[in-house]
Amino acid sequence: MSLRWLLSRTFAHLLPITVIATVYLYLYPVFNGCAFPLPQSVSHSSEKQLYRNSVINTLFQHLGVSTSDTNGQPAIFRLLVLADPQLEGDSSLPFPEYELYPRMQTHWRAVQEAIGNTSTSPLLNEDVLSNITTGLQTLATEDIPRAFKAGVKRLDLFGNDYYLAHTYRTLFWWTRPTHTTVLGDLVGSQWISDDEFAWRGHRYWNRVFRGGERVDDNITRTGAAGWSEGEGNNAPLLEPLGADRAWSRRVINVAGNHDIGYAGDISEARMERFERVFGRANWDVRFEHPPIVSSSASESTGDQLVTPTLHLINLNSLMFDTPALSAEVQSHTYSYLNELIAGRLSPVEDRSAFTLLLTHLPLHKEDGVCTDGPYFSFRDSDDKDGPDGVPRWLDGGLKEQNHLSDTLSASGVLQGIFGLSGDENALAGGQGRNGLILTGHDHTGCDVVHFVNRTETADDNGSSQAWKWAAERFNKSRHIDDPSIREVTLRSMMGEFGGNAGLLSAWFDKVAGEWSYEITMCPAGVQHVWWAVHVLMLVTLGVALLWSLSSSAQVKTAPQRVDSVQKTQNGQKK
């Protein structure tokens, strides 16, 4: 059995496995049935039914197959939703002085110093021998293992960047979103230096989200300090939905606690570097749907020409709870929220408007509804080790939280932004604005409905309470008549959580006279699958190369054997 034969058999077995694995990896959304949900409608013909399958519909879009069937068109707003990539970096690696080469230099200098201090033969000097022995022992037991672990970690960081990039790039190519958002925790720690933050930002834009763009400050100007005092600030920003194709490449970045910290350690400097690299932490924009003839539910009103709007709000909820480190940053956040509620939200009874809230911290909910329950912790002392003597936190400051507090969840978001109320005499019967909340932070993900529980109860003081806020897991088959809003907490896109992504479609239902939406999840699989397929590709290419080299070598030696045989035959003939 020759080496060439063994290589050829190995390659023959590896090639189909590698091809199948690679095709699956790079087309996983197709095999998993991932696509943006299509607007729901009734259709009967076979052609229409074919187009109503979201995966087939997406395939037809790639093939350039068009149809006059309006029910087969994709939703006008398609948001690719990602959360918590948490890019790690140099902080997880040894300090430069602990790298292998500097450590070898340190050991050698110690030996040289010992040699210089001896007057006898170095090989006979106990101090020299002790330094050599100690250096070799430390090198073998500490330095080399640490260098190996650092090398593995560097490879892991490199691979993790491209695994995340694979998730984004593959879904972006296949699903064709109109917008993209990342719901906070873009980097892995708020405590890193400015240089390290800049490096992770570079990797974020040039590896993970290569081709993506930071949302321009002109678009996010509602979040600028002092914007409310400018001319025309009461008029909401209107942008034609679908007119600017650049939105598909823009990445709407939400500020997470690993980006800027919690309220108790968010400083002006941390906010400045985040907004410089990733965009403003507070802003909103209203997208205007093309005019559409809507069939009213009321027969007396008849068909109407309406111009629906979709209000997208990017909110830094990390600054809501107290005590905060920076009164200035918190004041700006509260000012933004108050200005938003006072002047830029649609009328609560306007069903042609849709409010989409993007924020990092999930809203308050009782323990057991999701993986993370309510949790708050506070600092027990001032920071003594801040740079340039400036404390990074103060005694009593907010250290950590899993949810917004119940008060701010209710007053700031449910009542403030969405206009929900338990008072049946409130505008629109307290039903609030039509919309959806998207959050991150809880890596395992969750899907809940916040609603008004009108069951009469008694509060802690024994007083009768007509209603209270409640939350439960979302159940598509259960309809809640009371005022409610859905909150989807996205599972992390990190490898250990399966590279998850959300696909949100929103469209205006002209029959119902209001916006509808549907969101579905699309996991890429754990990071090990990505690694395994690429290692398999390298092994297959290596075997193919060796087989090719062995074949070339055999071809070169073949004529010599033929000549030798010919000479023997000629000798026999003589």
N, C-alpha and C positions, 0 to 999 in steps of 0.2 A: 504493500500500500504506500504510494508516494505522497509527499507533502502536497503536491499540486492537486491530487485527487481528494485529499482530506479538505483542503481549502475550498475546492469547488463544491463539495457536498455541504460543507458548513454554510457557504454563501447561498446555496440553493434553498436551504432551510431558513436562513435568516431573512432573505430578501422579502418573501411574501409577508412574514410577520411584521417586518419593519414598515413596509408599504401600508399595510392595514392600520398599524398603530399610528403612523404619521398622518394618514388621511383622517382617522378619527380625531386625533388631537387638534388638527387645524380646521376641521369641520365639525367640531363637537356641538355647536349650536344647532346644526342641521340634524344630526343624529339624535339629539336630545329634544328636538321639536321646539326649539327656542325661536320666538319671533314676537314682534310687537302685536298685541291683540288687535283684531280688526274691529271697526265700529259695528255694533250689533244691529242687524236688520233682518227682515224676513225675505227670503228668496226661494224660488221654486225650480227654476230651470237647472239643468245639469251643469251648464257653463257657469252660472252664478254660484252654485254650490262648490264647484271646483275653486273658484276665486275666494270663497269664504274660508278656506283653510289657510290659516295665517302663514304656515311654513311654505306651502305651495305658492301662495300669493307673493311672498318674499322672493322665492325662486324665479317667478315670472318677472318680478321687477329687475332682477339681475340679468335675465335673458332679454330684457327690453320688450317683453310681450305686453301689449296694452289692451285695454278693454273699455268699452263705452259704459259698462255697468258701473254706476256710481256707488253701488253697495260693495264693490270690490276694491275701492280705493283705500289706501292706508289712512290711519288717523292723521289729522293735520298737526297734532302735537305728539311727538314721540320722544320720551325722556329716558335716556340710559342712566340708571341710578347705580352708583357704586358707593362703598363706605369703608372707612377705616383701613387704608392700605398700610399705614404706619411704617414708613420707610426707616429702617435702621441705618447705622453708619459707623463712623470711626469710634464712637463712644463705646462700642461693644468689642473693640480691638485693644491689644496691649498698647501702652504708651510707647513712643518711639525708642526710648532708652531700653525698653525690654524686648525689642525685636532681636532676632537671632544674631545678626552681624554685630550690632553694638555690644551685645552681651559677650560675644567671642572676643571683641576688642578689649572689653573690661577685664576678662580673665587673662588675656595675654599681657596687658599692662601690669597686672598684679605680679605675674611671673617675671617680667622684665625688671620691675622694681626690686623684687627679691634677689634677682641675679646681680643687680647693681650694688646691692648692700652687702654682698658676701665677698669675702677675701679668699675663700677656698673654691674648690671645684663645684660648679652648680649642681652636679649630679650627686655630690656628697653632702650638700647643705640641706638640713632638715626643713628650713623655711621655704626654700625653693621647691623641694619635693612636696611639701604640704600645699603650696599654692597650685602646683600642677595637679595634684590629686583632687583638691577641692574644686578647682576649675572644671576638670573632666567630669567629676561627679555631679556638679551643679548643671553642667551642660547636658548630661545624659538624663538626669531626673527632672529638671525644671525647664531649662531653656529650649531644648529640642521639642519636648511635648507641648510647651506653650506656643512655639513657632508652628507646630503642626496644627494645633487647634486654631490658631490665627489664620493659617492658610485655608483651613476648612471653612472658617467663618467668612473670609473674603469671598471664597467661591460661592458660599451660600447667599451672601448679600448680592453678588453679581447675578446668580441664578434667580433669586427672588425678584429682582428688578425686572428681569425679562419674563418671568412667569406672570407677574402683574401686567406687564406690557402685552403679553400674549392674550390675556383675558380681555383687556380693553380693545386691542387692535382687532382681534377676531370678531368680537361682538359688534364693534363699530362697522367693520366691513360687511358683515352679514346682515345685521338688522337695519342699518341705515337710519340712525336716530336723527331727529331734528335738533335735539339739545342733549347735553351731558352734564351730570353733576356728581361730585364726590362729597359725601356728607360728613366731612371732618376727619380729624386724626390723619392728616396727610403724611406727617412725619411721626417718628416714634417717641419723641420726648421734647418737652418744652424747656428743659434745662440745658440743652446743648448750646455751644458757643455760636456767635454770629457767623463765623467762618464755616462751621459744620452745618448750620442751618442753610447757608447759601449753597453748600455742596449738595445737600439733600434736595434742595429746590432745583438745582441743575439736573440731578438725576431724575427728578419728578417730571420735568418738562422735556428732557432729552432722551430718556430711556422709557420710563413707564408710560407717559402720555405724549410720546413723540408725535408731532403733528398737531397736538392740541394747542390752544391759545388761551392766554389769560384774558378774562373779560375786561375790556377797556374801561378806564376810569370815567370816560364820558358816559358810558352806559350805566355805570353804577353811581352816578352823581347824586342820587337821592340820599346816599349814605355819607356824603361829604359833610364835614363840620361846617355849620353855618349855611347849609343849602336852603333851609326853610326860610331864611331871611332874604333870599334872593328874589328877583322878579319872576313871577309866574310859577312860584313853587306850589301853589295850590292845585295847579292843573296836573293830573296824572300823566306820566310818560306813556305815550301810545306808540307802539311799534307794530307795523303790519306783520301778522303771523305768517311765516313761510316766505316772506319777501327777501330777507337777508339770509342767504345760504351760509354765511360765515358762522352762524349760530351753531351749526353742526360740529364745527371744530372748536368752538369755545368750551372751556371747562369751567362750570360754575362751582367754585370751591367754597365749602362751608368751613368755618373755623371750629376746630375741635380742641379738647383740653390738652392733647399732646402737642398741639401747634402753638397755643398761646397760654395754656394753663387754666386753672379754675379762678374764680373771681378773686380769691385771696392771694393769688400770685400773678395776676395779669397786670403787667406794667405798660406804660406808654411805649417803651422800647420794643417789647414783644409784639405789641399790636402793629407798630410801624414796620418791623421786618416781615411780619406775616402779610400785611396788605401790600407791601412793596413787591413781594415775590408771587403771591397767590391771588391778590385782589382784595377789595374791601370786604369787611366782615358783616356789614349791614347795608342792604340796598334792596330795591324792588323795581320792577318794571312791569308794565301792563302791555300784553300782546293783544292786538285787535284782529279778530276773525273777519274774513271777508263777509260782506252783507249776505244774509241768507233769509229765504222765505220760510217762516216757521208756522207750522200748523198748531193753532192754539188748542189747548185742552177744553177751553170754553167755546161752545158753539156760537155764542153771541158775539164774540170778538172776531172770529175768522182768522184767515191767514194774515201774518204780519211780516214786514221787512225789519229784521233786527240785525244789529252788529254786535255779536257776542265778544266778550273780552276774557282773557286769562291773566290773572294777576299773580306773578311769581314773586315771592318774598324770600330773601336770604337773610336770616336773623341770627345774630350772635346771642344765643340764650345763656351762654356761660357767664354773662355779666349781670344777670337778673338778681340772683340771690346774694346775700351779704353775710358777713362783712367783706368788703372788697379792698384790695390793696390800693387801687387807683380810683379816687373819687372822680377824676376827670373822665376816664374811660367809661366808668359806669354811668356818669351823667349823660355822656354822649349817647350811650345805648338806650337809656330811658327816654331821652329827647327824641331819638329816632322813632322808637315805638309809639310814643304819644303823638308825634306828627303823622305817623302812618295811620293810626286809628282815627285821628281827628280830620284828616284831609284827603287821604288817598285811597281809602277802601271804598268799594262799590256799595250802594245802598243795600241794606240787609235783605230787602225784599226783591232785589234784582236777580232773577233766576237765569238771566243771560250771561251772568258773570261767574267765573270760577276762580277760587282762591287756592293757590298751591304754596304751602309753607315748607321751606327747607331749613332745618336746624339740626344741631348735633345732639343736644340732650333730649332724651325722651320726656314726655309729659308725666306728671305724677300719676301713679296708679298703685293700688294696694299690693302688698307682698303676695307673690304666688301667681299673679296674672302673667308676668313675663319672667325670664331668668333672673334679671336684676330687680331687686326690690328697692324701696326708698332707703337711701343711705346718705348721711351727711357726717363729715368729720371736720374738726377745726384745729388750727395750730395751737400748741401749748407754750410757745415761746417765740421771741423774735429771732430772725435769721442773723447769725454772727459771721457768716462766711461769704456774704454777697460781694460781687466785684466792686472795687473802688469804694468799699465801705458802705455801699447802698444795700439795705436789706432786701432780699427777694420775697420775703413775707413778714407779716407782723403777728404778734401774739393775738390769738382769737380769730384770725382770718380764716375764711373758708378754704379748707384743704382739699376736700374731695366730695363729690356728689354723684349719685347714679341717675337721679331724676331732677326735674325742676320741683321746687316746693309746691305743695298743693295750692297755696294761695296764688302764686304767680302763674301756675298752670291754668287756674280758673280765670283770674282777673286779666292776665296778660294775653293769653292765647284763646281759650275757649270763649270767653265773653268779649275780650277786647278785639281780637283779630277776626274771629268767626261769628261773633254776635249771638252765640247760643245763650239761652236763658230758660230758667224754670218757670218764669212768669208767663202765663198764657196770654196776658194782656200786652206783652211786649210786641215790638214790631215783628210782623210775620209769625206771630204766635210763639216767638222764641226759637223758631226752627233754625235761625242763623243762616249764614252764607253757605252756598254749595262749595265744596272744596275737599282738600286732602292734606294730611300732614305727613312728611317724610323725615325720619330721624335716623341717627346712627348710634354710636357709643356702646350699645349692648351687642357684643360681637355675635351672639347666637341668633339674633333677630327676633322679631315679634310682630304680631298683627292684631291690633285691638280696635275697639270702638269705644270712644268716650261718649257718654250720654247722660241725660237728666233722668234720674230715678225719682219719679213722682210719688213713690210710696211714702206715706207720712210716717216719720220717725221722730224720736226724741233726741235732742242733742245732749252734750255732756252736762249741761245745766238743768236738764229735765224739761226744757221748753220744747214745744211742738215744732217740728220742722217739716214743711210741706214737700220739700224736694232736696236732693243732694246730688253731687256729681258722682258718677260711677264709671267703671270701665270693665270690659270683658273681652275675651278672645273673639276675633271676628269670625262670624259664621255666615257664609254667603246665603244659606237657606233661611236664616232668621232675619226677619224685618223688624226694625225698631221704629215705632211710630213717634216716640219722644224725640226731642232735639238731640242730634248726635253728629259726630264727625269721626272719621276713620284715621288712625295713625298707624303707619307701616314703618317699623324699625328694621332697617336693612341689615341682614347678616353680613359680616365682614367679608371683604374680597381677599383677605389674607389666605395663604395656602392651607393652613390648618383648619380653616372654616370652609374650604371647598371652592374658593374663588367665586363667590356668589355675586350676582348682579341682578338688578331689577329692571324690568321693561314696562314702562308706564305709557299707555296710550290714552289720550283725552280727545274727545270730539264733541261737537255740538249736535245734540239730538233734536232735529227740527220738529219731530212729532211731539216729543215731551216738552219742547220749548226750553230746555236747559242742557247743561253740559253733562256728559257721562264719561266714565273712565273705567279702565281695567288695568290691573298690574299683575304681572307674572314673574316668577323667579327663574334664573338660569345659572346653575352652578357649573364651573369648569372642571371640578374635580380637585382633589388634594394636590399639593405641589409635587409630591413624589411621582405622580403619573407623568408630569411634565419632564422631570429629571430622567425617569426611566426610558421614555421614548427617545429623548435626545442622546442618552448613553447608548441605547440600542442602535441609533442611526450612526454614531461614531464607530461602534464595533463593526457594523456591517460595512461601512466604508473602508475600515482598516483591513478586514478580511478580503474585500474586493481588490484593494491595492496590492496586498501580498499575493493574491492569486494572479493578478495581472503581471507582477514582477516575475513570479515563478514561470508563467507561460512564456514571457519574453526570453528568459534564460534558457528554457527548453528549446525554443525556436533557434537560438544562436548555436546550440550544441548539436542539433539534429544533422546538419550537413557533414560535420566531422565524422559522425558515426556512419553515415552513408558512404563517405569516401573510404573509410576503413574496411567496410564490407566489400566494396567494389575491388579494392586492392587484393583482398583475400580470394575473391572469386577469380580475378585475373591470374593469380599465382597458381590456383588449382588448374586452370585451363592450360597453362604452360606445362 
